[in-house]
Amino acid sequence: MKANEFDQKFDSNDDDIIDDLDLSSVTRPNQSQKRVNVDFPAWVVDSLDKEASRIGVTRQSIIKVWLVERLEQQTANKSSKTDAEKRAAS
């Protein structure tokens, strides 16, 4: 199928295009795993275990979720700060 035919099929939204895609080599950008080791004081591990147990997830899951939330928050704060600085400079 030529690109313009694919584009027309996609734009018409009449047919499902999934069968026209080769998904055998699909990857998600920036989603590769990398192992890291982190040492925490015993009280932190105990607190993590209690919270993880309370919400029914593993220690590793709660650490991942909390780190991602914090990183997203930092990114959002930087973005809003940059926007505010741009408005102030105008």
Contacts in CASP RR format, 6 or more apart in sequence:
PFRMAT RR
TARGET T0000
AUTHOR 0000-0000-0000
METHOD contacts of the structure
MODEL  1
MKANEFDQKFDSNDDDIIDDLDLSSVTRPNQSQKRVNVDFPAWVVDSLDK
EASRIGVTRQSIIKVWLVERLEQQTANKSSKTDAEKRAAS
1 9 0 8 1.000
1 20 0 8 1.000
6 17 0 8 1.000
6 20 0 8 1.000
9 15 0 8 1.000
9 17 0 8 1.000
9 20 0 8 1.000
10 17 0 8 1.000
40 48 0 8 1.000
45 59 0 8 1.000
48 59 0 8 1.000
48 62 0 8 1.000
48 63 0 8 1.000
49 59 0 8 1.000
51 62 0 8 1.000
52 58 0 8 1.000
52 59 0 8 1.000
52 61 0 8 1.000
52 62 0 8 1.000
55 62 0 8 1.000
57 65 0 8 1.000
END
